[in-house]
Every structure is written in C-alpha cells, then in structure tokens.
Amino acid sequence: MDRLSVNLLGIELDNPVIPASGTFGYGREFAELYDINCLGTFSFKGTTLRPRLGNPLPRIAEAPAGMLNAVGLQNPGVDRVISEELPRLKTVFRKPVMANVSGFSVEEYAETCARLDACDQVGWLEVNISCPNVHDGGMSFGTDPAMAARVTKAVKAVTTKPVIMKLSPNVTDIAAIAAACQEAGADGISLINTLMGLRISLKSRRPVLANVTGGLSGPAVFPVALRMVYQVAKAVKIPVVGMGGVSSAEDVVEMMLAGATAVEVGAANLADPFACMKIIGDLPAVMDRYGIDNLRDIIGGAL
C-alpha cells in the first residue's frame, strides 16, 4: 500500500488529489500537458440531461485571492458526454472517473445519473445540488434538507455506484443538509461548492458579470471550506470529500485532518494547469515534514 493512497467508497486512489468539476473539462485538454493518470481521479465538467449554452458573457471576474464565475453549466448534455467525451477520455485516462451531475428537477437528476451509472468508466456519481429547483420557485435543492433528501433518494433508486452529494455553502446549517443526505442513502458528501459573490465595475457602475452574481472560489474561501468540512465530518458517518480554495499540499493535509478522505482542487487549476501534478509531487515532502507516515492515518485527525 502506497503511503499516499486512500480508499474512496471502495475504490483505491493512488493519492487523494482530485481536480474539481468545472476546472478540468472532460480531461482531454489537461492530458495534452501531462499524464493525468498521476491524479487520484478527477470530477468531470458538470453534466445535465440536455445540452446547455450557459450564461451570457462576461462570465468570469477577478477577486482578491480568488475569482467569480457564472458559467451556467455549459455542457453538451449527457448523451454526447457518453457517446463522445468518455470514449475520448478512455484513450488518455485509465482510472475510474467521477461524474458530476446537475439538474433542475428531481426527475432530471435521476435520469442523468441513471445514464451515467451504466458507463463502465464512471466510478462515482457526484451530484451537485446547488442548482435551482424549477418546480419550486427556483430555490436551490441544496438549501433545504427535505429537498436535498428527495434528490438523494431519487438518484439512489436508479443507480448502483457510489453517490456523493455535493453541497452548497450558501446555507445556515450545512451539517443538517449533510445529515439529511446521509439519512436518504447518500454514500458520501462533497463540499464546498462556490460562495455567492458580486463585483461592480467602477467605470460602468454596473455588475461585472452579466449574471450579476457568481460563485467565489480560490484561496479566499479556504478557511470557510475547512470549517464546513470539519462540521460535516463530525455530523455524518459517511466519507467526506473536501474542497474550496485548496492550492497546496499543505492545504490537502489540512483538509484531511478536518475529516476529508479525498480533496478536490478547483480554481488553482485555472491559475496553473499543472497545479494538481505539483501538489501530488509535493505531498511526500510535506508528510515527512510533519511526521505523517500514511495519509489514511490522518483522516479526521483534528476532530
């Protein structure tokens, strides 16, 4: 057993480092830069039942120690992901991949997950419940424990692979949302998604983003993400995947001490496409510095 390896819901990972959804496409672009098989796995671009063009431009805005995005889940739809993206990915990535799923109704979530569950390459289903519920006034599924549980139950009813519910931080009590997902049958929890933010142009005196608000990610959110991972890890008995502002091997270790079994890296990939490769390369030295023999031994060590 390698000292960097972890087990995420029955699947062995060479290391806990996972590029986060929306920052790594479907893998092919990064495979042109380095061998992405060095990764634990990666979570591919948020995929919906039908194709989406996303939000109008501009979609990206800089922020101190981070960035705002309002891409709007642009993707080719699940059928093209299965027929085109996954076969192309298979030529460059030999490991199970994490399928990130978004939806705007319980039925959409279930149908998209069922289709991806049938794909041999998919190891886990990461279900993003930060999306607006079009049948309930636009409120995000992830802001209400009952709605989060409904999505979890619907997805679990049509899938056989591990289901990881990805939580929004834009709530009062994220531990209650996580507990509701666990009760409804979730196999794991991942968090955090982006925090809602806003930038205003001093020249135009208008919001920078066409969508007005966007999701804040990057190092600025790391302490918030770490706090929420810690709270959720204490509240549930299922594995937690931590993310939010992670940009170094030290951040990975800190997330694992807070309770994360694996750690996703998001905005850092956009600032430096080699970020994940560098983090993995740095982990052994950081472990030596802090007397860590095996990463599995530190999971939840600060709880």
Wavefront OBJ file of the C-alpha trace (Angstrom):
o trace
v 0.000 0.000 0.000
v 1.489 3.352 -1.036
v 1.660 5.989 1.706
v -0.308 8.457 -0.452
v -3.154 6.072 -1.312
v -6.684 6.333 0.077
v -9.883 4.352 -0.405
v -12.887 6.361 -1.547
v -16.061 4.312 -1.211
v -14.476 1.026 -2.174
v -12.219 2.346 -4.945
v -8.499 2.700 -4.304
v -6.954 6.041 -5.256
v -3.201 6.383 -5.748
v -3.483 9.690 -3.894
v -6.328 11.883 -2.573
v -5.925 14.713 -5.119
v -8.935 15.204 -7.428
v -9.390 18.141 -9.838
v -12.815 19.631 -9.142
v -15.693 19.744 -11.596
v -15.728 22.754 -13.870
v -11.968 23.277 -13.664
v -10.734 20.247 -15.616
v -13.202 19.898 -18.501
v -13.514 16.249 -19.536
v -9.790 15.706 -19.031
v -8.500 15.791 -22.592
v -7.159 19.335 -22.536
v -5.006 18.646 -19.476
v -3.875 15.294 -20.900
v -2.091 17.312 -23.603
v 0.044 18.922 -20.863
v 0.900 15.962 -18.597
v -0.045 12.364 -17.828
v -3.282 12.825 -15.903
v -3.059 9.252 -14.623
v -0.952 10.698 -11.813
v -4.220 12.018 -10.318
v -6.310 10.126 -7.793
v -9.157 10.710 -10.243
v -10.975 13.835 -11.449
v -14.529 15.117 -11.386
v -15.588 15.999 -14.907
v -17.498 19.049 -16.053
v -20.990 19.439 -14.598
v -23.308 17.500 -16.912
v -27.039 17.954 -17.406
v -29.707 15.896 -19.156
v -29.859 18.274 -22.111
v -27.166 20.499 -23.689
v -26.688 23.961 -22.194
v -25.047 27.023 -23.715
v -24.519 28.594 -20.317
v -24.871 32.204 -19.207
v -24.153 35.301 -21.332
v -20.713 36.912 -21.268
v -18.850 38.105 -19.266
v -18.850 35.027 -17.041
v -15.585 35.454 -15.121
v -14.414 38.210 -12.787
v -11.278 38.539 -10.701
v -11.464 38.952 -6.950
v -8.877 39.323 -4.178
v -7.354 35.847 -3.608
v -9.900 34.241 -5.897
v -12.329 34.571 -8.765
v -16.029 34.762 -9.520
v -17.644 32.576 -12.149
v -21.134 32.403 -13.604
v -20.551 29.952 -16.448
v -24.025 28.500 -16.114
v -23.272 24.784 -16.529
v -22.343 24.957 -20.198
v -22.061 21.345 -21.389
v -23.010 19.159 -24.360
v -25.612 17.117 -22.463
v -25.323 13.617 -21.032
v -25.859 11.719 -24.285
v -22.915 13.405 -26.020
v -20.777 13.041 -22.916
v -21.399 9.296 -23.039
v -21.043 8.907 -26.796
v -18.146 11.333 -27.398
v -16.347 12.579 -24.282
v -15.982 9.307 -22.388
v -14.589 7.340 -25.368
v -12.032 10.126 -25.955
v -11.165 10.183 -22.270
v -10.543 6.435 -22.297
v -7.602 6.963 -24.637
v -5.754 9.113 -22.071
v -7.113 8.096 -18.632
v -7.178 4.508 -17.397
v -8.784 5.087 -13.982
v -12.442 5.393 -12.928
v -13.667 8.964 -13.316
v -16.070 10.922 -11.101
v -19.201 12.005 -12.978
v -20.529 15.374 -11.824
v -24.280 15.749 -12.401
v -26.513 18.812 -12.280
v -30.260 19.132 -12.777
v -33.253 21.409 -12.485
v -35.790 18.858 -11.278
v -35.647 15.633 -9.289
v -36.524 13.727 -12.458
v -33.628 15.293 -14.395
v -31.143 14.339 -11.707
v -32.396 10.763 -11.656
v -32.397 10.319 -15.426
v -28.922 11.798 -15.919
v -27.456 9.734 -13.083
v -29.073 6.548 -14.366
v -27.464 7.024 -17.785
v -24.012 7.713 -16.364
v -24.315 4.886 -13.846
v -24.372 2.460 -16.777
v -20.935 3.638 -18.001
v -18.003 1.406 -17.069
v -15.617 4.369 -16.807
v -17.700 6.085 -14.127
v -16.629 5.158 -10.609
v -18.672 7.646 -8.580
v -21.602 9.995 -9.168
v -21.078 13.458 -7.666
v -24.485 15.125 -7.532
v -24.393 18.914 -7.439
v -27.472 20.084 -5.536
v -26.665 23.792 -5.807
v -28.942 24.037 -8.856
v -32.281 25.913 -8.769
v -35.404 23.771 -8.480
v -37.544 24.965 -11.406
v -40.631 23.292 -9.945
v -40.346 25.024 -6.577
v -39.758 28.701 -7.173
v -36.106 28.463 -8.116
v -34.798 27.641 -4.642
v -31.616 25.580 -4.718
v -32.084 21.906 -3.873
v -29.125 22.171 -1.559
v -30.584 24.871 0.694
v -33.297 22.688 2.229
v -32.737 19.321 3.953
v -36.001 17.863 2.660
v -35.226 18.793 -0.973
v -31.669 17.512 -0.666
v -33.045 14.232 0.654
v -35.536 13.969 -2.231
v -32.784 14.242 -4.816
v -30.614 11.759 -2.923
v -33.403 9.159 -2.712
v -34.318 9.579 -6.381
v -30.729 9.119 -7.535
v -30.048 6.169 -5.230
v -33.177 4.432 -6.536
v -31.810 4.257 -10.095
v -28.065 3.770 -9.536
v -25.691 1.108 -8.271
v -22.470 3.134 -7.987
v -21.459 5.308 -5.009
v -23.407 8.572 -4.834
v -21.631 11.621 -3.419
v -23.867 14.630 -2.763
v -22.097 17.940 -3.427
v -23.296 20.653 -1.054
v -23.714 24.389 -1.363
v -22.100 26.554 1.339
v -24.809 29.186 0.916
v -26.861 27.824 3.805
v -27.271 28.423 7.524
v -26.566 24.857 8.680
v -24.606 22.749 6.195
v -24.305 19.869 8.676
v -28.099 19.486 8.692
v -28.121 19.233 4.883
v -25.371 16.599 5.008
v -27.206 14.605 7.668
v -30.386 14.643 5.568
v -28.469 13.313 2.570
v -26.919 10.568 4.686
v -30.330 9.578 6.034
v -31.673 9.436 2.475
v -28.964 6.976 1.439
v -26.015 9.052 0.206
v -22.748 7.150 0.185
v -20.599 10.263 0.600
v -20.652 14.056 0.832
v -18.507 16.582 -1.044
v -18.196 20.249 -0.140
v -17.996 23.115 -0.615
v -19.338 24.480 -3.850
v -18.709 28.172 -4.505
v -19.862 31.022 -2.278
v -22.091 33.636 -3.872
v -20.324 36.910 -4.611
v -20.508 40.142 -6.618
v -18.112 42.586 -8.316
v -19.081 46.065 -9.570
v -17.177 47.971 -12.229
v -16.191 51.431 -11.044
v -16.193 52.662 -14.663
v -19.633 51.435 -15.693
v -21.077 51.380 -12.171
v -22.715 48.088 -13.039
v -22.065 44.473 -12.004
v -19.077 42.995 -13.835
v -20.814 39.679 -14.532
v -23.708 39.539 -16.975
v -25.406 37.212 -14.492
v -24.854 39.896 -11.778
v -23.706 37.393 -9.134
v -21.285 34.497 -9.418
v -19.590 31.794 -7.402
v -16.484 32.803 -5.447
v -13.650 30.270 -5.428
v -9.922 30.329 -4.761
v -7.726 30.701 -1.653
v -10.082 33.292 -0.151
v -12.678 30.614 0.624
v -10.307 28.018 2.135
v -10.930 28.797 5.843
v -14.695 28.747 5.263
v -14.482 25.468 3.356
v -12.282 23.922 6.038
v -14.737 24.925 8.765
v -17.655 23.379 6.874
v -15.771 20.157 6.095
v -14.947 19.881 9.800
v -18.588 20.409 10.796
v -19.917 17.911 8.263
v -17.311 15.276 9.105
v -18.459 15.483 12.730
v -22.135 15.240 11.733
v -22.051 12.221 9.385
v -20.549 8.737 9.324
v -20.044 8.546 5.554
v -16.867 9.696 3.745
v -16.359 13.387 3.029
v -14.577 14.880 0.017
v -13.274 18.338 0.881
v -12.718 21.253 -1.482
v -12.676 25.032 -1.583
v -9.564 27.133 -2.078
v -7.137 24.209 -1.958
v -3.903 25.185 -3.705
v -1.047 23.350 -1.976
v -0.031 20.025 -0.472
v -0.311 21.632 2.961
v -3.934 22.532 2.192
v -4.615 18.901 1.264
v -3.219 17.684 4.589
v -5.240 20.302 6.469
v -8.450 19.242 4.695
v -7.776 15.604 5.561
v -7.172 16.474 9.203
v -10.572 18.215 9.146
v -12.172 14.941 8.047
v -11.789 14.665 4.277
v -10.959 11.269 2.788
v -10.079 12.899 -0.548
v -9.549 16.501 -1.612
v -10.670 18.331 -4.752
v -8.663 21.176 -6.271
v -10.617 23.759 -8.246
v -9.627 27.328 -9.089
v -5.923 26.513 -8.710
v -6.159 24.537 -11.977
v -7.262 27.686 -13.784
v -4.360 29.729 -12.410
v -1.833 26.954 -13.094
v -2.800 23.938 -15.226
v -0.021 21.921 -13.536
v -1.348 22.668 -10.022
v -2.583 19.155 -9.213
v 0.544 17.488 -10.545
v 2.675 19.807 -8.390
v 0.550 19.207 -5.288
v 0.890 15.436 -5.675
v 4.638 15.812 -6.154
v 4.917 17.941 -3.016
v 2.891 15.656 -0.735
v 5.684 13.250 0.314
v 7.956 16.084 1.490
v 5.101 17.732 3.400
v 4.242 14.400 5.012
v 7.869 13.937 6.057
v 7.991 17.451 7.483
v 5.003 16.795 9.729
v 5.769 13.185 10.632
v 2.991 11.601 8.577
v 3.729 8.010 7.559
v 0.465 7.353 5.713
v -2.273 9.757 4.615
v -5.004 7.341 5.643
v -3.866 7.728 9.253
v -4.629 11.464 9.407
v -8.213 11.460 8.077
v -10.270 13.286 10.705
v -7.234 13.669 12.935
v -8.336 17.115 14.131
v -11.882 16.065 15.034
l 1 2 3 4 5 6 7 8 9 10 11 12 13 14 15 16 17 18 19 20 21 22 23 24 25 26 27 28 29 30 31 32 33 34 35 36 37 38 39 40 41 42 43 44 45 46 47 48 49 50 51 52 53 54 55 56 57 58 59 60 61 62 63 64 65 66 67 68 69 70 71 72 73 74 75 76 77 78 79 80 81 82 83 84 85 86 87 88 89 90 91 92 93 94 95 96 97 98 99 100 101 102 103 104 105 106 107 108 109 110 111 112 113 114 115 116 117 118 119 120 121 122 123 124 125 126 127 128 129 130 131 132 133 134 135 136 137 138 139 140 141 142 143 144 145 146 147 148 149 150 151 152 153 154 155 156 157 158 159 160 161 162 163 164 165 166 167 168 169 170 171 172 173 174 175 176 177 178 179 180 181 182 183 184 185 186 187 188 189 190 191 192 193 194 195 196 197 198 199 200 201 202 203 204 205 206 207 208 209 210 211 212 213 214 215 216 217 218 219 220 221 222 223 224 225 226 227 228 229 230 231 232 233 234 235 236 237 238 239 240 241 242 243 244 245 246 247 248 249 250 251 252 253 254 255 256 257 258 259 260 261 262 263 264 265 266 267 268 269 270 271 272 273 274 275 276 277 278 279 280 281 282 283 284 285 286 287 288 289 290 291 292 293 294 295 296 297 298 299 300 301 302 303
